Amino acid sequence: MTAATAARTRRGRSSTSTIAADGTLVPWLAAKGSLAYRPEEPPARDYYFQYGWVLPDVFADGTAGRRPHFWFGAARREDAREIFAFWETARSRPPDQVLVQAGLVADDRVTAPIAVYRTMRALGGPALLLVQHGSYQLVDPADQPQVGNGFLLLYRGVQKERRFRTETLGSSDTGAQRTWRRYLGVQAHVLSDSVRSFKSVHDRARRCETAHIFDGTWMTDDIARGHGLDVGGPGPAASIWKAAHQSYSLSRHIAEWKFGPAYVVARTLVDNVRITTFFAGEQEVRVVDPWRLEIVETHGCCTWACRS
C-alpha cells in the first residue's frame, strides 16, 4: 500500500462532517470522531495535526503521498511553530477563549462557525488565534479591537481608486430571493464538511505558499452551478458571487501598504467570515453574507455612492 493510499484509508475512517447533532456547524475538523478535537479538549499527541495523513484530500494530487505530514497544512513544520505552541499550552492549561461561535443554517441565513483565542507570538507579544475547519489565522489584537463584542474589522486596499464599490442584490422580487436561497445552499454545502470547506476557501488562492494544496481551482463555481446558481450570467447570481469572493484582510497594514494607499475598513459579525489558513499569507478572509458588512472607515477614497 502506498503512502497516499494509506492516507486516504485513514481519511475514510475519520469523519470530516462539521454538522453537530443539533444541526449547527462546529468550527473544528469534525463534529464527532477522532478529528473532533478542540483546544478545550486537545489530542494527546501531534498525529492529528498531520493533515497529510488525516486530511489528504485538501492537497494537490500526489502531494500528500510525497510528503505525508504537512503539519496543520503547512509545507514545513517550522512554519507552524506558533500553532504548535498554542496547542502545547492548551494541553497544560485551559486556553484563553474569546469566543466560540457555532454556524447556523436556516432558510434565509447561513452563518459560519469560528473560534477565537488569545495567545502569544513565538517572538513575544499578544495575538488572537482564529480557528475554522482546520484553518488558523494569527491576528494583531490592535487590528481587531471589537472581537470581544463579536465583531471583526475587515480591511481592503483599493490602490488608487477613488471609490469602493459594493455589489447589491438589486431586487427583492421572487426571482432574486430564489437566487439568494440557492446561494445560501452553496454556503451551507461547503461549510458542512471540513475538507470541502478548506478547499473552497482556498480556491481563489494561487501563491507559492499554497502550491501544495488545492489552490487556484475555482471549485466553488462548479458547486454553485450544481446548486442552480448561474454565476456567469447577467442576473443577480453573478453580483452575489462577485461580492462573496472579494478578499479582505484582518490586518490594516496589508490593506494600507500592500494594496493601498487607498483602503476601506468594514465591520461585520465574527460568524460572517471565512478564513484562509496562516501560510496563505495576507490574513485573508471572505464573507458569507456580503450585505452584513458595514463600511466604517474610508481612507483616500469613498464608497461607490459618494460624489467626487
MARTI-986694 format. One record per residue: residue in three letters; x, y, z of N, C-alpha, C in turn; residue number from 0. Coordinates in steps of 0.05 Angstrom, whole numbers, padded with zeros to 5 digits. Atoms other than C-alpha are relative to their C-alpha. Layout:
<rs>
   r     nu     nv     nw    cau    cav    caw     cu     cv     cw   k
 ALA      X      Y      Z      X      Y      Z      X      Y      Z NUM
...
</rs>
This chain:
<rs>
   r     nu     nv     nw    cau    cav    caw     cu     cv     cw   k
 MET  00017 -00024  00000  00000  00000  00000  00018  00025  00000   0
 THR -00016 -00025  00001  00029  00068 -00020 -00008  00018  00023   1
 ALA  00005 -00019 -00022  00033  00125  00029 -00026  00015 -00006   2
 ALA  00024 -00014  00006 -00022  00162 -00009 -00025 -00017  00004   3
 THR  00023  00017 -00004 -00068  00102 -00008 -00005 -00004  00030   4
 ALA  00003  00003 -00029 -00055  00092  00066 -00013  00024  00012   5
 ALA  00011 -00025 -00010 -00070  00165  00079 -00030  00002 -00006   6
 ARG  00028 -00002  00007 -00136  00161  00042 -00017 -00021  00015   7
 THR  00014  00020 -00017 -00154  00097  00081 -00005  00012  00027   8
 ARG  00004 -00012 -00026 -00143  00134  00145 -00022  00022 -00001   9
 ARG  00020 -00021  00004 -00184  00192  00118 -00028 -00012  00000  10
 GLY  00026  00012  00001 -00241  00144  00105 -00011 -00008  00027  11
 ARG  00009  00009 -00026 -00243  00123  00178 -00006  00024  00018  12
 SER  00004 -00024 -00017 -00247  00195  00204 -00021  00018 -00013  13
 SER  00021 -00018  00010 -00310  00236  00196  00011  00029 -00002  14
 THR -00007 -00029  00003 -00299  00307  00169 -00026  00016 -00002  15
 SER  00025 -00015 -00001 -00373  00326  00175  00001  00019  00024  16
 THR  00000 -00020 -00021 -00380  00390  00215 -00028  00005  00011  17
 ILE  00028 -00003 -00009 -00455  00381  00228 -00003 -00013  00027  18
 ALA  00004  00011 -00027 -00469  00373  00302 -00028 -00013  00001  19
 ALA  00025  00014 -00003 -00527  00332  00329 -00024  00019  00000  20
 ASP  00022 -00019  00000 -00569  00395  00337 -00003  00015 -00026  21
 GLY  00002 -00012  00026 -00558  00415  00265  00018  00024 -00004  22
 THR -00019 -00022  00003 -00508  00471  00279  00026 -00010 -00011  23
 LEU -00025  00006  00011 -00439  00473  00249  00023  00006  00019  24
 VAL -00022 -00005 -00019 -00376  00466  00291  00024  00012 -00015  25
 PRO -00024 -00011  00013 -00311  00504  00276  00024 -00019 -00002  26
 TRP -00022  00019 -00001 -00268  00442  00286  00001 -00017 -00026  27
 LEU -00002  00017  00024 -00247  00389  00235 -00024 -00019 -00002  28
 ALA  00023  00018  00001 -00307  00346  00254 -00017  00005  00024  29
 ALA  00018 -00003 -00022 -00368  00346  00298  00002 -00024  00019  30
 LYS -00004  00023 -00016 -00352  00276  00323  00022 -00017 -00011  31
 GLY -00022  00017  00009 -00298  00223  00319  00027  00011  00008  32
 SER -00027 -00006 -00007 -00223  00228  00323  00009  00028 -00007  33
 LEU -00007 -00027  00009 -00220  00295  00287 -00016  00022  00014  34
 ALA  00017 -00019 -00014 -00269  00329  00334  00015  00014  00023  35
 TYR -00015 -00013 -00021 -00213  00354  00379 -00003  00030 -00001  36
 ARG  00001 -00029 -00002 -00214  00426  00403  00019  00009  00022  37
 PRO -00020 -00009 -00020 -00169  00470  00447 -00008 -00007  00028  38
 GLU  00009  00007 -00028 -00211  00455  00509  00004 -00030  00005  39
 GLU -00004  00029 -00002 -00201  00380  00495  00021 -00008 -00022  40
 PRO -00020  00004  00020 -00135  00375  00457  00008 -00030 -00003  41
 PRO -00009  00028  00003 -00109  00309  00428  00025 -00004  00016  42
 ALA -00023  00005 -00016 -00056  00275  00469  00026  00000 -00016  43
 ARG -00024  00000  00016 -00007  00271  00411 -00004  00016 -00026  44
 ASP  00001 -00017  00023  00010  00310  00349 -00009 -00013 -00026  45
 TYR  00007  00014  00024 -00011  00257  00300 -00023  00013 -00015  46
 TYR  00023 -00011  00013 -00078  00291  00287  00004  00028 -00012  47
 PHE -00007 -00025  00013 -00043  00355  00266  00014 -00005 -00027  48
 GLN -00013  00007  00025 -00011  00318  00207 -00022 -00002 -00022  49
 TYR  00022  00000  00019 -00060  00339  00153  00006 -00018 -00024  50
 GLY -00006  00018  00022 -00023  00298  00101 -00011 -00028  00005  51
 TRP  00011  00026 -00007 -00048  00236  00138 -00030  00002  00005  52
 VAL  00028  00000 -00008 -00115  00257  00166 -00018  00016 -00019  53
 LEU  00016 -00015  00019 -00138  00306  00111  00014  00000 -00028  54
 PRO -00016  00001  00025 -00101  00282  00048 -00015  00013 -00024  55
 ASP  00015 -00011  00022 -00157  00307  00003  00002  00030 -00004  56
 VAL -00003 -00029  00004 -00140  00380  00014  00025  00007 -00016  57
 PHE -00025 -00005  00014 -00074  00372 -00022 -00001 -00007 -00030  58
 ALA -00001  00005  00028 -00057  00374 -00095  00008 -00029 -00006  59
 ASP -00004  00028  00007 -00053  00306 -00130  00030 -00007  00003  60
 GLY -00027  00010 -00004  00008  00268 -00107  00016  00013  00022  61
 THR -00015 -00015 -00020  00030  00319 -00056  00001 -00015  00027  62
 ALA  00001  00014 -00026  00008  00281  00007  00016 -00026 -00001  63
 GLY -00015  00025  00002  00040  00217 -00019  00030  00005  00001  64
 ARG -00029 -00006  00000  00108  00250 -00029  00009  00010  00027  65
 ARG -00007 -00012 -00026  00108  00288  00037 -00024 -00002  00018  66
 PRO  00025  00006 -00013  00056  00258  00083 -00008  00016  00025  67
 HIS  00006 -00013 -00026  00059  00304  00144 -00016  00026 -00004  68
 PHE  00013 -00025  00004  00042  00376  00127 -00015  00009  00026  69
 TRP  00012 -00006 -00026  00030  00398  00199 -00018  00025 -00003  70
 PHE  00021 -00021  00002 -00034  00440  00201 -00002  00009 -00029  71
 GLY  00001 -00008  00028 -00028  00441  00125  00024  00014 -00010  72
 ALA -00024 -00015  00008  00038  00479  00125  00020 -00018 -00014  73
 ALA -00020  00015  00015  00094  00457  00078  00023 -00009  00018  74
 ARG -00021  00007 -00019  00144  00457  00136 -00009  00002  00028  75
 ARG  00007 -00001 -00028  00137  00442  00209  00007  00027  00013  76
 GLU -00008 -00026 -00011  00175  00506  00226 -00020  00022 -00006  77
 ASP  00020 -00021  00006  00122  00547  00191 -00023  00000  00019  78
 ALA  00023  00002 -00018  00071  00523  00241  00008  00001  00030  79
 ARG -00010  00001 -00028  00112  00534  00304 -00018  00014  00019  80
 GLU  00017 -00015 -00018  00064  00585  00333 -00026 -00015  00005  81
 ILE  00024  00016 -00004  00004  00539  00322  00007 -00024  00019  82
 PHE -00009  00021 -00018  00043  00482  00356  00001  00011  00029  83
 ALA -00003 -00012 -00027  00059  00528  00415 -00028  00004  00013  84
 PHE  00027 -00004 -00011 -00015  00545  00423 -00011 -00027  00011  85
 TRP  00012  00026 -00008 -00036  00471  00426  00016 -00012  00023  86
 GLU -00016  00011 -00022  00022  00452  00472 -00009  00014  00026  87
 THR  00010 -00014 -00024 -00001  00506  00521 -00028 -00010  00008  88
 ALA  00027  00009 -00006 -00073  00482  00515  00000 -00027  00014  89
 ARG -00002  00026 -00014 -00050  00413  00538  00006  00003  00030  90
 SER -00009 -00004 -00028 -00023  00442  00603 -00020  00017  00016  91
 ARG  00020 -00016 -00015 -00078  00492  00620 -00022  00009 -00020  92
 PRO  00022 -00008  00018 -00146  00516  00593  00008  00024 -00017  93
 PRO -00007 -00022  00018 -00138  00561  00533 -00016  00025  00007  94
 ASP  00013 -00026 -00006 -00156  00635  00538 -00020  00005 -00023  95
 GLN  00021 -00002  00021 -00221  00633  00498 -00013  00028  00000  96
 VAL  00015 -00025  00005 -00250  00697  00469 -00029 -00006 -00006  97
 LEU  00027  00009  00007 -00310  00664  00436  00002 -00025 -00017  98
 VAL  00004  00022  00018 -00333  00601  00402 -00028  00002 -00011  99
 GLN  00025 -00006  00013 -00389  00612  00352 -00007 -00023 -00018 100
 ALA  00010  00021  00018 -00428  00554  00321 -00012  00012 -00025 101
 GLY  00012 -00009  00024 -00451  00561  00250 -00030 -00009 -00001 102
 LEU  00029  00004  00002 -00525  00563  00232 -00009 -00001 -00029 103
 VAL  00011  00002  00027 -00562  00540  00170 -00030  00003  00003 104
 ALA  00029 -00004  00000 -00633  00568  00160 -00008  00007 -00028 105
 ASP  00011 -00005  00027 -00678  00582  00101  00010  00026 -00011 106
 ASP -00007 -00027  00010 -00658  00655  00097  00027  00010  00009 107
 ARG -00026 -00009 -00012 -00589  00656  00131  00018 -00023  00005 108
 VAL -00021  00019 -00007 -00524  00618  00138  00022  00015  00014 109
 THR -00022 -00012 -00014 -00471  00636  00189  00023 -00021  00002 110
 ALA -00024  00017 -00001 -00400  00608  00193  00009 -00006  00028 111
 PRO -00012  00006 -00026 -00372  00572  00254  00028  00011  00002 112
 ILE -00027 -00010 -00003 -00310  00603  00283  00007  00001  00030 113
 ALA -00009 -00002 -00027 -00269  00603  00347  00023  00019  00002 114
 VAL -00021 -00020 -00004 -00223  00657  00374  00012 -00003  00028 115
 TYR -00015  00003 -00025 -00169  00650  00428  00022  00021  00002 116
 ARG -00023 -00017 -00005 -00117  00695  00459  00025 -00018  00002 117
 THR -00024  00016 -00002 -00046  00670  00451  00024  00019 -00001 118
 MET -00024 -00016  00001  00026  00694  00447  00016 -00007 -00026 119
 ARG -00018  00005  00022  00072  00702  00387  00025 -00014  00009 120
 ALA -00025  00014 -00007  00134  00659  00384  00022  00018  00009 121
 LEU -00021 -00020 -00008  00178  00721  00389 -00010  00020  00020 122
 GLY  00011 -00018 -00021  00135  00753  00442 -00022  00018 -00010 123
 GLY  00021 -00018  00007  00074  00797  00442 -00026 -00015 -00003 124
 PRO  00026  00013  00001 -00001  00781  00445 -00010 -00003 -00029 125
 ALA  00013  00004  00026 -00041  00754  00387 -00027 -00013  00004 126
 LEU  00025  00014  00001 -00110  00729  00370  00003 -00023 -00019 127
 LEU -00001  00023  00018 -00116  00659  00340 -00029 -00007 -00008 128
 LEU  00026  00008  00011 -00176  00646  00295  00001 -00028 -00011 129
 VAL  00001  00028  00008 -00196  00574  00282 -00026 -00005 -00015 130
 GLN  00024  00007  00015 -00243  00549  00228  00007 -00023 -00019 131
 HIS -00002  00024  00017 -00245  00479  00197  00028 -00006 -00010 132
 GLY -00027  00007  00006 -00171  00467  00200  00017  00023 -00008 133
 SER -00016 -00024  00006 -00150  00538  00181  00004  00016  00025 134
 TYR -00007 -00016 -00023 -00115  00583  00230  00010  00027 -00010 135
 GLN -00011 -00027  00006 -00101  00658  00229  00009  00012  00026 136
 LEU -00010 -00016 -00023 -00057  00696  00278 -00003  00029 -00007 137
 VAL  00008 -00028  00006 -00081  00768  00283  00010  00018  00023 138
 ASP -00008 -00020 -00020 -00055  00830  00318 -00025  00011  00014 139
 PRO  00024 -00010 -00015 -00105  00849  00373 -00006  00029 -00006 140
 ALA  00004 -00029  00006 -00095  00923  00355 -00017  00003 -00025 141
 ASP  00016 -00002  00025 -00127  00909  00287 -00028 -00010  00004 142
 GLN  00027  00011 -00005 -00187  00874  00319 -00009  00007  00028 143
 PRO  00007 -00008 -00027 -00208  00915  00379 -00028 -00007  00008 144
 GLN  00028  00005 -00007 -00281  00894  00375 -00007 -00030  00001 145
 VAL  00006  00029  00002 -00273  00818  00372 -00014 -00010  00025 146
 GLY  00013  00009 -00025 -00293  00810  00445 -00030  00005  00000 147
 ASN  00029 -00006  00003 -00361  00840  00426 -00012 -00014 -00024 148
 GLY  00011  00016  00022 -00369  00792  00368  00003  00013 -00028 149
 PHE -00004 -00013  00026 -00345  00838  00311  00029 -00002 -00009 150
 LEU -00026 -00001  00013 -00287  00836  00263  00001  00025 -00018 151
 LEU -00005 -00021  00019 -00257  00894  00224  00014 -00013 -00024 152
 LEU -00011  00011  00024 -00242  00876  00152  00012  00023 -00017 153
 TYR -00015 -00021  00014 -00191  00917  00112  00003 -00008 -00029 154
 ARG -00003  00006  00029 -00190  00922  00036  00013  00024 -00013 155
 GLY -00013 -00020  00015 -00140  00962 -00004 -00011  00002 -00028 156
 VAL  00010 -00004  00027 -00163  00993 -00069  00019  00016 -00016 157
 GLN -00022 -00014  00014 -00096  01023 -00091 -00006  00029 -00004 158
 LYS  00004 -00029  00005 -00110  01090 -00125 -00029  00005 -00009 159
 GLU  00028 -00004  00007 -00185  01081 -00137 -00012  00022  00017 160
 ARG  00014 -00022 -00014 -00229  01140 -00118 -00024 -00011  00016 161
 ARG  00024  00011 -00013 -00288  01096 -00099  00003 -00029  00006 162
 PHE  00002  00029 -00006 -00300  01029 -00066 -00029 -00008 -00005 163
 ARG  00027  00008  00007 -00360  00995 -00097 -00007 -00027  00012 164
 THR  00010  00026 -00010 -00400  00941 -00063 -00023 -00009 -00018 165
 GLU  00022  00011  00016 -00447  00895 -00101 -00026 -00001  00016 166
 THR  00026  00002 -00013 -00521  00893 -00086 -00017 -00021 -00013 167
 LEU  00018  00020  00012 -00575  00841 -00097 -00017  00012 -00021 168
 GLY  00013 -00016  00020 -00612  00894 -00135 -00030 -00003 -00002 169
 SER  00029  00004  00002 -00682  00867 -00125 -00009 -00018  00023 170
 SER  00012  00017 -00021 -00728  00836 -00074 -00022 -00017 -00011 171
 ASP  00021  00015  00012 -00772  00801 -00124  00004 -00030  00004 172
 THR -00001  00029 -00005 -00786  00726 -00124  00025 -00013 -00012 173
 GLY -00023  00012  00013 -00731  00710 -00174  00026  00006  00015 174
 ALA -00024 -00007 -00015 -00678  00747 -00134  00001 -00015  00026 175
 GLN  00000  00015 -00025 -00699  00714 -00069  00005 -00029 -00005 176
 ARG -00006  00028  00007 -00696  00646 -00103  00030 -00003 -00005 177
 THR -00029  00000  00004 -00625  00663 -00125  00014  00001  00026 178
 TRP -00013 -00002 -00026 -00608  00683 -00054 -00001 -00026  00015 179
 ARG  00002  00026 -00014 -00633  00617 -00026  00018 -00021 -00012 180
 ARG -00019  00018  00013 -00592  00579 -00077  00028  00006  00009 181
 TYR -00027 -00007 -00009 -00531  00618 -00057  00004 -00010  00029 182
 LEU -00002  00010 -00028 -00544  00601  00017  00004 -00030  00000 183
 GLY -00004  00029  00002 -00549  00528 -00004  00028 -00007 -00006 184
 VAL -00029  00004  00006 -00479  00533 -00033  00017  00003  00025 185
 GLN -00015 -00005 -00024 -00452  00563  00031 -00004 -00022  00021 186
 ALA  00005  00022 -00019 -00486  00510  00074  00014 -00025 -00009 187
 HIS -00014  00024  00011 -00457  00455  00029  00029  00001  00006 188
 VAL -00029 -00001 -00003 -00385  00479  00033  00007  00000  00030 189
 LEU -00006 -00002 -00028 -00389  00492  00108 -00006 -00026  00016 190
 SER  00009  00024 -00014 -00417  00423  00125  00021 -00022  00001 191
 ASP -00021  00020 -00001 -00352  00385  00114  00026  00015  00000 192
 SER -00024 -00016 -00003 -00283  00409  00135  00019 -00002 -00024 193
 VAL -00016  00002  00024 -00247  00382  00074 -00010  00018 -00022 194
 ARG  00012 -00017  00021 -00296  00416  00027  00003  00030  00008 195
 SER -00003 -00027 -00010 -00293  00479  00070  00028  00011 -00005 196
 PHE -00028 -00008  00003 -00217  00482  00070  00006  00004 -00030 197
 LYS -00006 -00003  00028 -00213  00471 -00005 -00015  00024 -00013 198
 SER  00016 -00021  00013 -00269  00520 -00022  00011  00028  00007 199
 VAL -00009 -00027 -00008 -00240  00579  00017  00028  00007 -00012 200
 HIS -00026 -00005  00013 -00172  00570 -00018 -00002 -00002 -00030 201
 ASP  00002  00006  00029 -00200  00560 -00088  00008  00024 -00018 202
 ARG -00010 -00024  00015 -00181  00632 -00109  00029  00006  00007 203
 ALA -00028 -00004 -00007 -00113  00629 -00076  00018 -00014 -00019 204
 ARG -00020  00013  00017 -00054  00616 -00121  00027  00014  00005 205
 ARG -00025 -00012 -00008  00012  00632 -00089  00021 -00021  00005 206
 CYS -00021  00020 -00004  00079  00598 -00079 -00004 -00014  00026 207
 GLU  00004  00012 -00027  00060  00586 -00006 -00023 -00021  00000 208
 THR  00023  00018  00001 -00003  00548 -00027  00001 -00021 -00022 209
 ALA -00001  00017  00024  00022  00507 -00086 -00004 -00030  00007 210
 HIS  00004  00028 -00007  00017  00442 -00046 -00028 -00008  00007 211
 ILE  00028  00006 -00005 -00057  00448 -00032 -00016  00005 -00026 212
 PHE  00018 -00004  00023 -00117  00451 -00080 -00006  00030 -00002 213
 ASP  00005 -00029  00003 -00108  00525 -00094 -00006  00006 -00030 214
 GLY  00005 -00008  00027 -00130  00562 -00156 -00018 -00018 -00016 215
 THR  00018  00019  00014 -00184  00511 -00173 -00027  00013 -00008 216
 TRP  00026 -00012  00004 -00245  00557 -00171 -00022 -00021  00002 217
 MET  00018  00023 -00003 -00281  00494 -00148 -00028  00009  00008 218
 THR  00026 -00008 -00009 -00337  00533 -00116 -00018  00009 -00023 219
 ASP  00016 -00006  00023 -00360  00555 -00185 -00016 -00024 -00009 220
 ASP  00013  00025  00007 -00376  00482 -00201 -00022 -00007  00021 221
 ILE  00019  00006 -00021 -00411  00474 -00134 -00024  00019 -00003 222
 ALA  00022 -00019  00004 -00452  00537 -00147 -00018 -00008 -00024 223
 ARG  00016  00009  00023 -00474  00513 -00216 -00016 -00025  00007 224
 GLY  00015  00024 -00008 -00493  00447 -00185 -00024  00006  00017 225
 HIS  00023 -00009 -00016 -00540  00485 -00139 -00018  00019 -00016 226
 GLY  00018 -00016  00016 -00572  00521 -00197  00006  00030  00000 227
 LEU -00007 -00029 -00002 -00534  00587 -00187  00016  00007 -00025 228
 ASP -00013 -00008  00025 -00516  00620 -00253  00020  00022  00005 229
 VAL -00020 -00020 -00008 -00452  00654 -00231  00013  00014 -00024 230
 GLY -00012 -00013  00023 -00431  00671 -00302 -00019  00016 -00017 231
 GLY  00020 -00014  00015 -00496  00702 -00326 -00003  00029  00008 232
 PRO  00004 -00028 -00005 -00522  00773 -00325 -00018  00007  00024 233
 GLY  00019 -00004 -00021 -00570  00764 -00267  00013  00005  00027 234
 PRO -00010 -00006 -00027 -00564  00775 -00192  00019 -00020  00011 235
 ALA -00019  00020 -00010 -00526  00710 -00181  00029  00008 -00003 236
 ALA -00027 -00008  00005 -00464  00739 -00212  00008  00022  00019 237
 SER -00006 -00022 -00019 -00468  00801 -00167  00005 -00012  00028 238
 ILE -00004  00012 -00026 -00475  00758 -00105  00027 -00014  00001 239
 TRP -00024  00016  00001 -00418  00713 -00126  00025  00018  00000 240
 LYS -00022 -00019  00000 -00372  00771 -00141  00005  00012  00027 241
 ALA -00002 -00012 -00026 -00386  00803 -00074  00011 -00020  00020 242
 ALA -00008  00021 -00019 -00376  00737 -00036  00030 -00007 -00004 243
 HIS -00028  00008  00005 -00307  00727 -00068  00019  00024  00001 244
 GLN -00018 -00022 -00005 -00280  00796 -00053  00017 -00007  00024 245
 SER -00018  00007 -00022 -00219  00787 -00008  00004  00025  00018 246
 TYR -00006 -00020 -00020 -00209  00827  00055  00023 -00011  00017 247
 SER -00022  00008 -00018 -00152  00825  00105 -00009  00006  00029 248
 LEU  00004 -00006 -00029 -00154  00822  00181  00021  00019  00010 249
 SER -00022 -00017 -00008 -00093  00867  00181 -00002  00027 -00014 250
 ARG  00000 -00026  00012 -00095  00942  00170  00025  00005 -00017 251
 HIS -00026 -00004  00014 -00022  00940  00148 -00001 -00011 -00028 252
 ILE  00002  00013  00026 -00037  00893  00090 -00016  00018 -00019 253
 ALA  00017 -00017  00017 -00092  00938  00063  00013  00026 -00007 254
 GLU -00011 -00027  00003 -00055  01003  00073  00026  00000 -00017 255
 TRP -00026 -00001  00012  00015  00984  00050  00003 -00019 -00024 256
 LYS -00003  00019  00022  00008  00924  00004 -00020  00005 -00022 257
 PHE  00021 -00005  00020 -00058  00941 -00031 -00011  00028  00000 258
 GLY  00009 -00028 -00002 -00064  01015 -00014  00014  00017 -00021 259
 PRO  00004 -00013 -00026 -00053  01071 -00005 -00029  00005  00007 260
 ALA  00029 -00003 -00006 -00129  01079 -00011 -00011 -00027  00011 261
 TYR  00012  00025 -00011 -00167  01029  00032 -00025  00007  00016 262
 VAL  00024 -00003 -00016 -00232  01018  00068  00001 -00020  00023 263
 VAL  00003  00018 -00023 -00250  00986  00134 -00029 -00006  00003 264
 ALA  00027  00009 -00003 -00313  00946  00141 -00003 -00015  00027 265
 ARG  00006  00014 -00025 -00345  00916  00203 -00021 -00021 -00005 266
 THR  00020  00021  00003 -00382  00850  00206  00001 -00018  00025 267
 LEU  00000  00019 -00022 -00402  00797  00256  00021 -00022 -00005 268
 VAL -00021  00020  00002 -00349  00745  00271 -00010 -00025 -00016 269
 ASP  00010  00025  00013 -00394  00689  00244 -00007  00005 -00029 270
 ASN  00005 -00006  00028 -00396  00722  00175  00025 -00002 -00017 271
 VAL -00025  00001  00015 -00325  00707  00154  00009 -00029 -00005 272
 ARG -00015  00025  00007 -00287  00650  00120  00029  00008  00000 273
 ILE -00028 -00007 -00002 -00213  00650  00137  00017 -00020 -00017 274
 THR -00020  00017  00012 -00156  00624  00094  00021 -00005  00022 275
 THR -00018  00008 -00021 -00102  00590  00134  00026  00016  00000 276
 PHE -00022 -00018 -00006 -00039  00623  00161  00022  00001 -00022 277
 PHE -00021  00000  00020  00010  00601  00107 -00008  00011 -00027 278
 ALA  00009 -00012  00025 -00033  00630  00051  00008  00030 -00001 279
 GLY -00008 -00028 -00001 -00010  00700  00073 -00023  00019 -00001 280
 GLU  00018 -00023  00002 -00045  00767  00075 -00023  00000  00019 281
 GLN  00021  00001 -00020 -00090  00746  00133 -00027  00003 -00014 282
 GLU  00023 -00003  00018 -00144  00737  00080 -00026 -00012  00011 283
 VAL  00026  00011 -00006 -00218  00728  00093 -00019  00007 -00023 284
 ARG  00023 -00007  00017 -00281  00726  00051 -00024  00002  00019 285
 VAL  00025 -00002 -00016 -00352  00739  00075 -00021 -00019 -00010 286
 VAL  00022  00017  00008 -00412  00694  00075 -00023  00016 -00011 287
 ASP  00022 -00018  00008 -00466  00748  00070  00011  00028 -00005 288
 PRO -00012 -00026  00006 -00439  00810  00034 -00017  00023  00010 289
 TRP  00017 -00022 -00009 -00498  00851  00059  00000  00004  00030 290
 ARG -00003 -00003 -00028 -00479  00842  00131  00027  00015  00006 291
 LEU -00024 -00017 -00003 -00419  00889  00120 -00008  00029  00004 292
 GLU  00005 -00029 -00004 -00418  00960  00146  00027  00014 -00004 293
 ILE -00024 -00016  00004 -00365  01008  00119  00003  00020  00022 294
 VAL -00003 -00018 -00022 -00338  01045  00179  00023  00020 -00003 295
 GLU -00021 -00020  00006 -00276  01080  00151  00006 -00001 -00030 296
 THR -00012 -00002  00027 -00251  01104  00084  00025  00017  00001 297
 HIS -00026 -00014  00000 -00180  01127  00071  00009  00004 -00029 298
 GLY -00008 -00006  00027 -00163  01162  00006 -00020 -00007 -00021 299
 CYS  00021  00008  00018 -00228  01140 -00025 -00027  00004  00014 300
 CYS  00026 -00001 -00013 -00303  01138 -00012 -00016 -00024 -00011 301
 THR  00016  00022  00010 -00359  01088 -00022 -00012  00008 -00027 302
 TRP  00009 -00003  00028 -00390  01079 -00091 -00021  00022 -00002 303
 ALA  00022 -00018  00001 -00449  01124 -00073  00009  00029  00004 304
 CYS -00008 -00027 -00006 -00407  01185 -00056  00004  00017 -00025 305
 ARG -00004 -00018  00022 -00398  01246 -00100  00030  00007 -00001 306
 SER -00028 -00008  00003 -00329  01261 -00128  00003  00030  00001 307
</rs>
